[in-house]
Each structure stands twice: as structure tokens, then as C-alpha cells.
Amino acid sequence: MAEAGVGQAVLCQHLDNYDNRYLADVVAQYAARFAAVFLVGPDKAEAVSVLRSWHQTGHFRGIRLLGRWLDVPYRTLPLQKSLRGQDLTGW
């Protein structure tokens, strides 16, 4: 990164891998260099609590969303149903 003149970067969790621990560890160790966005499984009943727990670590600056999650079949998933109408300002 230094050789290319890049001082900071945003790390994104790999699609379909919902274990965000590696990114959290990297950001914790190199907070001045990296920020990260996490991924949660929208079809999991615990999606909202997982989202909140990753957010509360302070290691993530956002959540990675997939466009297909906005399609009609996905709108009934626990994540979308639970977040509907909530104010997420500041997340």
C-alpha cells in the first residue's frame, strides 16, 4: 500500500462468509490504516442481534448489503423485517 501511495483502505467481508472476526482483528491492530464493513446473514433469526454486536465492537464503519436482498422474496427475511422503520442514523 505504501509503495502505491495508499495510506488507508476499507476492508469488506467476503460474500457468503458471515464470520467477521478476522476483519475485526485487523482493524483492532491497524486502526489508523484500515476501516471495515461487515456482513450478516439476513435469513438468520439472530441477524439483528448479530448486526448490533458487530457494530458495538467499534471496529466496523458499515454493513455490506447485497442488491438481491431488496428483491421481493428477501423482504420477508428477519433482518429486513426487524430493521423496517428503525432510525439507523449514526450507524
C-alpha positions in Angstrom: 0.0 0.0 0.0 2.8 2.4 0.9 4.6 1.8 -2.4 1.4 2.7 -4.2 0.8 5.8 -2.1 -2.3 4.4 -0.4 -2.5 5.4 3.3 -5.8 3.9 4.2 -8.3 1.3 3.0 -11.7 -0.1 3.7 -11.9 -3.9 4.0 -15.1 -5.8 3.0 -16.2 -9.1 4.3 -16.2 -11.9 1.6 -19.7 -12.7 0.3 -21.5 -15.6 2.0 -18.9 -15.6 4.8 -20.6 -14.2 7.9 -17.6 -14.6 10.3 -16.3 -11.1 10.6 -13.7 -11.9 13.3 -10.7 -11.6 11.0 -11.6 -8.1 9.9 -12.3 -7.1 13.4 -8.9 -8.3 14.5 -7.1 -6.5 11.6 -8.9 -3.2 12.3 -8.2 -3.5 16.0 -4.5 -4.0 15.2 -4.2 -1.4 12.5 -7.0 1.1 13.2 -5.2 4.1 11.7 -4.8 2.2 8.4 -8.0 0.2 8.0 -11.7 0.5 8.4 -14.1 -2.4 7.6 -17.7 -3.2 6.7 -19.2 -6.5 7.9 -21.7 -8.9 6.5 -24.6 -10.6 8.4 -26.9 -13.4 7.1 -30.3 -11.7 6.6 -32.1 -15.0 6.7 -30.9 -15.8 10.2 -33.3 -15.2 13.1 -30.5 -13.6 15.1 -29.5 -11.2 12.3 -30.4 -8.1 14.2 -28.6 -9.1 17.4 -25.5 -10.1 15.3 -25.6 -6.7 13.5 -25.8 -4.8 16.8 -23.0 -6.8 18.4 -20.6 -6.2 15.4 -21.5 -2.6 15.4 -20.8 -2.3 19.1 -17.3 -3.5 18.7 -16.4 -0.1 17.2 -14.3 -1.9 14.6 -16.7 -1.5 11.7 -18.0 1.6 9.8 -20.8 -0.1 7.9 -22.6 -3.2 6.7 -22.3 -4.8 3.3 -25.6 -5.2 1.7 -26.5 -7.2 -1.4 -28.9 -5.8 -4.0 -30.7 -9.1 -4.2 -31.8 -8.6 -0.5 -34.1 -5.9 -1.8 -36.0 -8.2 -4.1 -39.5 -9.3 -3.0 -38.6 -12.8 -1.6 -35.9 -11.3 0.6 -38.0 -8.5 2.0 -39.5 -11.0 4.4 -36.2 -12.0 5.9 -35.6 -11.4 9.6 -33.1 -8.6 9.1 -35.3 -6.6 6.8 -38.4 -7.1 8.9 -36.6 -6.1 12.1 -35.0 -3.0 10.8 -38.0 -1.7 9.0 -38.9 1.8 10.3 -35.9 2.0 12.7 -33.6 5.0 12.7 -30.1 3.9 11.9 -28.6 7.3 11.8 -25.0 7.2 13.1 -24.5 3.5 12.3 
